[in-house]
Amino acid sequence: MEQTQNLFQEFDKVTTKEWVDAIEKFLKGKPVDSLNWEIEEGLIVSPLHRKETTTSQYLGSANLSPNNHWRICEAFLVKHPADCTTINLQVLEALNKGANALIFDFSFTPSVDDLQRLLKGVLLELIHIHFQGVALPDAPKTFLETLSHIPNIQTLSSSCNLGSLNKDLICDCFDFCAVHLPQLRFLNILIEDASTQSLSNAIFTANQWIAILKEEEKNIEQITNFLRFDFNIGERYFVELASIRAFKRLWLGLLEAYEAPTAIFPFLHATTLSDQHDNQYWNMITATTQAMAAAIGGVDSIYVRPCNSLDKADAFTRRIARNVQHLLQSESYLNRVVDPASGAYYIENLTVALAEKAWQQFCKL
């Protein structure tokens, strides 16, 4: 058989009416519209999509990367300075088992010595590290200055959550990082859920920060390189992955509004909400589907929460969470396909619907 043979020629074409009749027969007379899903107020999606019944252009996600390689992330709570040495051993274990991104969640503002003990034996040039915690927004400039004193810190791809910064702090931090921490993304924006309101709020915040820095004559490429967006991934599988794809279109729309000469994406991170139920086995299953949604949506790093929460995580639950991503990469090969959902009518329609409504809401803010 020739490889160029069109196998679909072997089957009769099925019209949309025939599909509808077959579905309604299965539904015992109920209309196809009874299957429609109201994702949120004013946003209704049909499960039936065919090429001739839609006017959307299926261009796929706005991906600029030639691959879908995301980093496997693991998080650590650092509650006291005395914990740094013990946590370092856990960090090295995670890295040895395949993690290549870390999150440090501090309950205090760490010193240079604290950071050095945490990072002992870690090859900074090979991983990505995100710093966060309730204490960091209290003294953001102090934290940045402390971080800049770590040996080889300029080889580290990193980010941090310094909270909501005012105009003066944004400009001060920008100038400091441009010189001392050029690979630190200090502008962190959380996208709480897959709703259009969360997407529009994130774009609105980014627009405010960009406007502030543009007034200081910073160019859009520099600003983008300091931005990071964090997605919370819930249990609405298709909506979660479509929201990531929709955000990319929103971002390109924002770049176009600023007449950016080139299209550059900020760093996109996803965290699964896979520790929300009392049943740990339920959490393990949802962790897989949530991580799949993030991977198919296309992000730069994914953190799968342990099934018994980060605060109670042990070696076993950390390994299970970590291995979810190993399976998605090493067995499912999702990291080898750019935008696996491209061309799927249902997901493409959902992506367009989320992007259009979020952009309309952004324009009203």
N, C-alpha and C positions, 0 to 999 in steps of 0.2 A: 504494500500500500504506500502510495506516495505521501510524504509528510505534508505536502501542500493541499491535500484533499480536504474539502470542507465537509466535515462530518455532519454538520447541521442539515445538509441537503437530504440526509437520510430520513428526516422527520418532517411531518406536516407542520406548517405554521399554525400557531394557536392565536386567535384573535383575543382582544381584550374582553369582548362580550362573552366569549366562551370561557375565559378565566372567571369572570364575574358570575356567570351561570353556575359553574362548577362549585365556586365558593359558597354561593347562596344555597345551593342544594345541600352542601355539607352542613351549613348553618340552619338547615330545616326551615328555609323561607325567610330568615332574617336578612336584612340588607347588608351589603359589604360595609357600609358606613358604620354599622354597629361595632366594627372592629377598630374604629378610629381611636387614637390615643391623644388625650389632652395633656400634653407635657406640662404646660403651665397656662395660666389664663391668657386666652387669645392665641394660643399656639397649638393647633391640632394637626396631627400627622396621620396619614393613612398608611396601612401596611402594604397596600397594593400600588406598585409603581411600574409603569412600562414606558418604553422609549417614546411611543407616540402620544402618551397622555401627559407629557410634561414638557415645559419650555426651558427648563434649566439647562445650562451648559455644563457638562461634566468634565471639568478640567483637572479633577483630583485636588488633593490638598496642596497648599502653597509651600511645598517643601523645596528647600534650596540645597540640601545635602545629598550627596551621591549614595548614601547608605542610611540605615536606620539603627546605627550603633548607639545604644543608650548605656549609661553607667549604672551598675548595680550598687545601690546605696544601703548603708546600714547606720543606724542612729544610736547615740549613747547619751544618757543623762549624766551630767557632771554636777553633782549637788554640792560637793565640798572640795576644797583644794587637796585634801588628804586622799581623795579618791583617784587622783590622776594616774598614779602608778599602777593601780589595779586595773583601771579602765584601759590603760595602754596595752596590757596583756590581752584584753578582749578585742581591742582594735587590731592587733597583730594577728590574732586568730581569725578575725573576719577577713582580713586581707589575704591571709594564706588560703582561705576557703573560697576565694573568688570575688569578694567585694572590691570595687575600685572607686568608691565614693563614700564619704563619711559625713555624718551630721553630728555636731557637738552641741548639745542643749545645756547651757550653763544656768545655774541658779545664782551665780556671782560673776563679778568681772574678773576674768583670769589675769594673772601676772605672766611675765615672760617665762618665769620658772615653771609655772603651771602648764603652759603651752608646750614647753620643751619636754616635760615629763610625759605629757599626753602623746606627743609625736615622736618619742624616742624610737629609733629603728624604722621609721616610716619614710619611704622614698617619696618625697613631696612631688617630684616631677612626674610621677606615674599616676597620681590620683587627683580627685576633686574633693574639696572639703567645704562644707557649709557650716557657719557659726551662727548660733541663735541663742535666745534665752531672755528671761525677763529683765536681767540686769544690764544688758548691752545698750538698750535705748536710753538709759539714764546717763551714760557717759560715752557716746559714740566715738568722739574724737580720741578719747583716752584708749579705747579698745583698738582703734586703728593704729595708733602710735605704738602700742604694745605689740601688736601683730607684726608690725614692720621690723621689729628687732629680732625676729626669729631667723636663724641662719637659713639661707637658701630660699627664703619666703617668696622671692620673685619668680621662682620656678614653679610655684604652686598655682594651679587653677583653683580658684576659690570664690566664695560668696558669703555674705552675711546679712542678717536681718537686723537693722538698726532702728526699726520702727518708722513712724511717720516723722520725717525730718522737715524742719522749717527752711525757709529760703536761704538764710545765712549758713546753716549747717550743711545743706545740700552742696552749696558752692565750696565751702571749706573742705568738706570730705572729698569732693570731686578733685579739687586741686591737689590735695594730699595724696590721694590714690593714684592720680596720673603720674606722680613722681615716684612714690615709694611702693605702691601696691597696684601695678598696672593690670594685673589679672584678677583683681578682687571686684566682684559685682556687689556693690554695696547698696544698690537701689532694689529693694525686694518688695514685690507686690503679691499678695495672696488672692487667689481666686477660690472663694470658699466652696462653691458648688458649681454644677453644670448649668445653672440658670442663666438666662440672658441678662438679668440684672447684675449678676456677679461679673459677667464678661464685660458689660458696659462700664461698670464701676472701675474695673481694672484698667481699661483703656483710658477712662477719664483721669485716673490718678497718674498714669504714665504721661498723658498729655500735659497735665499740670507740671510735672517734674521736667519734662522736655522744654516746655515754655520758659520755665525759670532759667534753665541752663542755656537755652538759646539766647536769652537776654544777655548772658555773660559771654556770648560769642563762642560757645562750645558747638561743635558740629554734631550732626545727628548720628554719625558713625561712632564717635567717642561715647556719646550718651548711651547708645544701644549696647555697647560693650560693657557697660556698668549696670545693666538691667537684668533682673531675674524675676520670673513669674512662677509661683507655686500653685499647682492645681491640686485640690482635694478630689479624689476619685471615689465616687459612691457606687451604689448598686444598680443604677440604671444604665446598663452596659452600652447600648447604642448611643444614648444621650451623652454619656461621659466621653466616649471617643469622638463623637461629632463635635462636642464643645471645644475640644483641643484643635480640631481642624478648622472650626469656625473662628477661633481666636487668631489663627494665623492669617486668615483673610482680613480680619479686623485690623491686625497689626500692619499689614501691607497697605490697607486703606489709610491708616494714620501716617505712614511714611509718605504716601502719595500726597497727602494734605500738606506735609512739610516740604514737599518737592525734594525728597532725598535722592541723591544721584545714584545710589546703589541700594539694593534690598538686602538688609542684614537682620537676622532674627536675634532676639535676646535669648538668654539661657532659659529653657523650659524644664521645670521639674514637676514630678507627680508623686503624691503620697496617697497610698490606698487607705481607705477608712475601714480596714478589715479587722477591726478589734471592737466592733460596736455591739456584738451579741454575747450573751452569757455562754452560749454553746461554742466551744473552741473549734470543734470540727466544722461547724457552719462558717466560722471565721476563716478557716483554712481554705474552704471552697471559694468563698467570696474573694479572698485574696487573689486567687488565680484569675478570675474573670475581671477583677478590677485592674490587675497588672496588665492583662491582655488589652483592655480598653486603652490604657495609657500607652502601651507599646504600639498599638495599631494607630492611635492618634498621632504619635510621633513626638516624643519628648527627648530631652538630653540625659535625664537621669530619673530613676524610679526608686522610691523607698516603699517596700512592703512592710507594713506594721506587723509585729508578731501577734499571733492569734490571742495571746493573753495580755496584751498591751505592753508598751515599752517599759513601763515602771516595774512590771512583774516578769519581764522576759528572762528566759534562761537559755542555756546553750542549745537545748532541743528546739524551742520555739523560734529562736534566731536562725537556726539551720534550716528549718522548714520554710521560713519566710524568704531566706536567701535563695534557697533551691528553686522556689517558684520561678524566679527570673532565669536561673540556669536552664531550666526546662524550656522556657520560652525562647531562649537564645540557642541552646545547643541541640535541642530536639525539634522544636517547632520552627526554628530559623526565622523568627519574626524580625530579627535584627538584620537580615539579609535582603529584606524587601522594603523599598521606600513606598510608604502609603499603601498598605495592603487593601484598604477599603476603597481605593480609587475606582470609580466607575460603577459601584454598587448603587443603583438608583435610590434605594431607601435611605442609605447613609448620606448620599450626596444631597438629596432633598432635605434631609434633616439638618445637614451642615449649612445649607443655604438659608433655611428658615431661621436657625439660631443666629447666624451672622447678620441677616437683614434686620431682625427685630432688635438685636443688641446694638447695632449701629444706629437705628432710629432712637433708641433710648439714650445712647451716648450723645447724640446731637441735641437732645433736650436738656442735658445736664448743665 
